[in-house]
Amino acid sequence: MKYARIQNGVVMEVVETDEDISTLYTPDLVWVTCNDSVTQRQLYANGEFLPEPDVEVFEMPAIKSLTDMILADPTELAKLKTALGIA
C-alpha cells in the first residue's frame, strides 16, 4: 500500500509498504493512503489530494557586482558616492 506523509497540508514524502504504517513511524506523523499519482510537495486539503498548480518558471537575470556596474556605466560611481554622502 502507498502512503503520503502530510505536514501543513503538503505531501512531504510518499512511502510504499506492506506493513501497517502506524507501526513504522512515530505516531506524531500524519499518513494517508494514496495512489501512484500522488507526488511529493503536492497539496492535500479536506481529505483530497489537489492537482499540482501550474507554475511559470522564468530565468532571473544574473546579479551584477558593484564593480561590474561601475565599469559598465561610470555614472554609477558618481551615484554611489552621492548616495553614501562622499561626493
SULURMO-V429849 format. One line per field, one symbol per residue. ss: DSSP state (H for helix, E for strand, C for the rest). phi: phi as a letter, one per 20 degrees, with the letter a starting at -180 (. if undefined). burial: 1 if it has 9 or more other C-alpha atoms within 8 Angstrom, else 0. A space follows every 10 residues. Layout:
# SULURMO-V429849
ss: ???
phi: ???
burial: ???
This chain:
# SULURMO-V429849
ss: CEEEEEECCE EEEEEECCCC HHHHCCCCCE EEECCCCCCC CCEEECCEEC CCCCCCCCCC CCCCCHHHHH HHCCHHHHHH HHHHCCC
phi: .dcdedblmc feaccdbeef gfeecgffed dcfbdfefcf mfecblmcee ffffcedcee fffefgffff ffbgffffff fffemcf
burial: 0111111001 1111000000 1000000010 1000000111 0111000010 0000000000 0000000011 0000010100 1100000
